Amino acid sequence: MSELTEARKRIMIFAAALLLLAAGPLHPGIPRGSARQTASGHSVASPSTFYRDVLPILQERCQICHRADGIAPMRFETYEQTRPYASAMAAAARDKSMPPWFADPHIGHFSNDPSLSAAQIAALVDWAGAGAPAGDVHEAPAPIHWAESWSIAQPDLVVKMPKGVALPASGDVEYTYEIVPTGFKEDRWVQAVEVLPSLRANVHHAVVYIRPPDSQWMKHAPVGVPFTASTLTDPEDRRGAHWTDSDVLLVYAPGSSPDNWPDGLAKFIPAGSDLVFQMHYTTNGHAGSDRTSVGLGFAKQPPAQRVLTLQLTNDHFVIPPGVPDYRVEARGTLPNDATLLSLFPHMHLRGKRFQYNIIRRDKNPSTPAGQEIEPLLDVHYHFHWQMSYRLAQPRLLKAGTELQAVAWYDNSRDNPHNPDPAAAVRWGEQTYDEMMVGFFDVAVAANLDKHSYFIRH
């Protein structure tokens, strides 16, 4: 296992902390040697073995992070790598702290839910309880061949920031931008996309925007070099660095997933567009340099529907000092029909819980407050695992549907991540400030861009 810096260890998806701290007395689980069903459905009388029972689980649920070039600090690709963690893995599986998943299981169904099945949990507990036997190597599944550092298939094109961003060891770093021309001579449809920072430990989030050739957004800003709002001389450009309605290609945050849309769905990049990297860096005691990349997988043919990333945002709140459960909400109505695909909440260190709902107005006087609430997602928020939640069944929402996002914040001393419980907290770019953004992806007609979609008919 390659040596990791302390900064990377802290940000590397807290998998190590959960696994190592989870180690302890194991639940008896299934008695050794008793008849049972493995995760693959085979009825056997012998204990679980690594090659037959455990490795398939690791490939399906764990190696996305626990592999060479993965974001986790240990690898689970071979028996030798995995065996030292057998007890910790069993404990983490039993208490469902790994794989990470924070959605209330009683609200909604999501296709990217990595939670282990009861049979998979039993297999891991049984394997650890039996002394973590290797078993017969000939029963091992074929290894997964990952595309270098990518979680998506090998990208058709990798676009990297031309110049690295020098980061100090301490202090605040202003939002940093880098504009990269695509050079596309024709329109392109992107079916898979992943953002890959070179210095993950310093990246709080990244947003890659699509700037079409006719856009006036930051039109005087330099191209191919890092810049911040304070370095721009044009007032309109400076304002644009803090707000834009440009299309989002992808939002990245620690723990988030790449986009990998099925056939018939894709994001659109017009010919001649630029990609604008918006980088929010944090410092951790070590100076460094980051050159973030974005990998693009192109659709083989134009899709039937275009994917748009929209958001519900409230930036006018003040969280009082010491309050453990402060509520903030945002609402909006869809101007046209759309199919809801996924939900992606974003908050900072005081984030506690995030919920998406559909609001139905009801004239029935017996309905509380004259409205009916249908929950779509309820998340126990974790700053280091800012995950997207993809609906198992995309949901058609008619024009006029009212969506609500509700966020709760813990500004008390009981929040171990709280930078300052005595502070009144407002919207801001740094992690000691707060944000309330409910991103969501929708599918619309392929000929609709973001501006056209918001024209109400």
RASUL-V907501 format. One record per pair of residues at least 4 apart in sequence whose C-alpha atoms are under 6 Angstrom apart, sorted by the first residue. I is the first residue (numbers start at 0). J is the second residue. D is the distance in whole Angstrom. If there is no record, write none. Layout:
((I J D) (I J D))
//
This chain:
((6 200 6) (7 11 5) (7 200 5) (10 200 5) (11 70 6) (11 71 6) (15 19 6) (16 20 6) (17 21 6) (18 87 5) (19 87 6) (21 87 5) (21 90 6) (21 91 6) (22 86 6) (22 87 4) (22 90 6) (31 46 6) (32 44 5) (32 45 5) (32 46 5) (33 44 5) (34 43 6) (34 44 4) (35 42 6) (35 43 6) (36 40 5) (36 41 5) (36 42 4) (37 41 5) (38 118 5) (38 119 5) (47 52 6) (47 122 6) (47 125 6) (47 126 5) (48 52 6) (48 132 5) (48 133 5) (48 134 5) (49 53 5) (49 54 6) (49 133 5) (50 54 5) (50 134 6) (50 136 6) (50 138 6) (50 139 4) (51 138 5) (51 139 6) (56 60 6) (57 61 5) (57 62 6) (58 62 5) (61 65 6) (62 66 5) (64 69 5) (64 70 5) (64 71 5) (65 69 6) (65 71 5) (65 73 6) (65 74 4) (65 75 5) (66 74 5) (68 148 5) (75 80 6) (75 81 5) (78 82 6) (84 88 6) (85 127 5) (86 127 5) (88 92 6) (89 93 6) (89 123 5) (89 124 5) (91 95 6) (91 96 5) (91 97 5) (92 97 6) (92 120 6) (101 378 5) (101 379 5) (102 377 6) (102 378 4) (103 377 6) (106 376 6) (107 375 6) (108 391 6) (109 389 5) (109 390 4) (109 391 4) (110 389 6) (110 390 6) (110 391 4) (115 119 6) (121 125 6) (126 131 5) (127 131 5) (146 152 6) (146 153 5) (154 294 5) (154 295 5) (154 296 5) (155 295 6) (155 296 5) (156 294 6) (156 295 5) (157 293 6) (157 294 4) (158 292 6) (158 293 5) (159 291 6) (159 292 4) (160 290 6) (160 291 6) (161 223 6) (162 224 6) (163 288 6) (163 289 5) (163 290 5) (164 288 5) (164 289 5) (165 288 4) (166 286 6) (166 287 5) (166 288 6) (167 286 5) (168 282 6) (168 284 4) (168 285 4) (168 286 4) (169 282 5) (169 284 6) (174 278 6) (174 279 5) (175 226 6) (175 227 5) (175 277 6) (175 278 5) (176 225 5) (176 226 5) (176 276 5) (176 277 5) (177 224 6) (177 225 5) (177 275 6) (177 276 5) (178 222 5) (178 223 5) (178 274 6) (178 275 4) (179 223 6) (179 273 5) (179 274 5) (180 273 4) (181 273 5) (182 271 6) (183 270 5) (183 271 5) (184 270 5) (185 270 4) (186 268 6) (186 269 4) (186 270 4) (187 268 5) (188 265 6) (188 266 6) (188 267 5) (188 297 6) (188 298 6) (189 265 5) (189 266 5) (189 296 6) (189 297 4) (189 298 6) (190 260 5) (190 265 5) (190 296 6) (190 297 5) (190 298 5) (191 258 5) (191 259 4) (191 295 6) (191 296 5) (192 257 6) (192 258 5) (192 294 5) (192 295 5) (193 257 5) (193 293 6) (193 294 5) (194 292 6) (194 293 4) (195 291 6) (195 292 5) (195 293 6) (196 291 4) (197 289 5) (197 290 6) (197 291 5) (198 289 5) (201 280 5) (201 281 5) (202 280 5) (203 279 6) (203 280 6) (204 251 5) (204 252 4) (204 279 5) (205 250 6) (205 251 5) (205 277 6) (205 278 5) (206 249 6) (206 250 5) (206 277 5) (207 248 5) (207 249 6) (207 275 6) (207 276 5) (208 246 6) (208 247 5) (208 248 5) (208 274 6) (208 275 5) (209 246 5) (209 274 5) (210 272 5) (210 273 5) (211 272 4) (212 271 6) (212 272 5) (217 236 4) (217 239 6) (228 237 5) (228 240 6) (231 237 6) (239 243 6) (247 308 6) (252 385 6) (253 383 6) (253 384 6) (253 385 6) (254 384 4) (254 385 5) (254 386 6) (255 385 5) (255 386 4) (260 264 6) (263 302 4) (263 303 5) (264 302 5) (264 304 5) (264 305 6) (265 305 5) (265 306 6) (266 305 6) (266 306 5) (303 445 6) (304 442 6) (304 443 5) (304 444 5) (304 445 4) (305 442 5) (305 443 5) (305 444 6) (305 445 5) (306 441 6) (306 442 5) (307 440 6) (307 441 5) (308 439 6) (308 440 4) (309 438 6) (309 439 5) (310 437 5) (310 438 4) (310 439 6) (311 329 6) (311 436 6) (311 437 5) (312 329 6) (312 435 6) (312 436 5) (313 329 6) (313 435 6) (314 426 5) (316 425 6) (317 424 5) (317 425 5) (318 423 5) (318 424 5) (319 423 5) (320 420 6) (320 421 5) (320 422 5) (320 423 5) (321 410 5) (321 411 4) (321 420 5) (322 410 5) (322 411 5) (323 409 4) (323 410 5) (323 411 5) (324 407 6) (324 408 5) (324 409 5) (325 407 5) (325 408 5) (326 406 6) (326 407 5) (327 405 6) (327 406 5) (328 404 6) (328 405 4) (329 403 6) (329 404 5) (330 402 6) (330 403 4) (331 401 6) (331 402 5) (332 399 5) (332 400 5) (332 401 4) (333 398 5) (333 399 5) (333 400 5) (334 398 5) (334 399 6) (334 453 6) (334 455 5) (335 398 4) (336 396 6) (336 397 4) (336 398 4) (337 395 6) (337 396 5) (337 441 6) (337 442 6) (337 443 5) (338 394 5) (338 395 4) (338 396 6) (338 441 5) (338 442 5) (339 393 6) (339 394 5) (339 441 5) (340 389 6) (340 390 6) (340 393 5) (340 440 5) (340 441 5) (341 388 5) (341 389 4) (341 390 6) (341 439 6) (341 440 5) (342 387 6) (342 388 5) (342 438 6) (342 439 4) (343 387 4) (343 438 5) (343 439 6) (344 437 5) (344 438 6) (345 436 5) (346 350 5) (346 434 5) (346 435 5) (347 430 6) (347 433 5) (348 382 6) (348 416 6) (349 408 5) (349 409 5) (349 410 6) (349 417 6) (350 408 5) (351 380 5) (351 407 5) (351 408 5) (351 409 6) (352 378 6) (352 379 5) (352 380 5) (352 406 6) (352 407 5) (353 377 6) (353 378 5) (353 405 6) (353 406 4) (354 376 5) (354 377 4) (354 404 6) (354 405 5) (355 375 5) (355 376 5) (355 403 6) (355 404 5) (356 373 5) (356 374 4) (356 375 5) (356 402 6) (356 403 5) (357 372 6) (357 373 5) (357 401 6) (357 402 5) (358 371 6) (358 372 5) (358 401 5) (359 370 5) (359 371 5) (360 370 4) (361 369 5) (361 370 5) (362 369 6) (410 420 5) (411 420 5) (412 420 6) (418 431 6) (425 432 6) (425 433 6) (426 432 6) (426 433 5) (426 434 5) (427 432 5) (427 433 6) (447 451 6) (447 452 6))
//
